[in-house]
Amino acid sequence: MKKILVSALAVVALSTSAMATVNSQTGCGLGSVIIKDDSSAIMLALQATTNGTSGNQTFGITSGTLGCKKVKFVMNERAEEFVASNMDILAKEIAVGHGESIDALAELLNVEDKAQFSASLQSNYNSIYTSQKVEMNDVLDNIATTSL
């Protein structure tokens, strides 16, 4: 059975297009780089399993390899709780470009240059708060991709 699985993986890896991109359903990692076919649940499961083995997805995220985008700061539970509890005031302060909530968020995210962080948040306000019903996770994701 193991030989069949390895053979199937090799065939899939060799027969896929080199132009395919990393699958958004399974994330980045070795599985998404090798197994480009995401047309079935089996292939997605193989991608996810391969991504999760040997810590290769974690390595890819921290190093910016294996189709992963290296992040400049890491979200943490305290930052998530803070943003969830302060969505309205944070939105107002980001619109203005300064405030205690922005400073506190910068501290939680270990941002060194708070002035640059504040300016980046303000200039990307519409990209961070994409709608009136935007949720905390979306705000944090948008901050991560637009600011720093």
Secondary structure, DSSP 8 states (H G I E B T S, - for coil): -HHHHHHHHHHHHHHS-TT----TTT-SSHHHHH----SSHHHHHHHHHHHHGGGHHHHHHHHT-TT----SS---HHHHHHHHHTHHHHHHHHHHT--HHHHHHHHHTT-S-HHHHHHHHHHTHHHHS-STT--HHHHHHHHHHH--
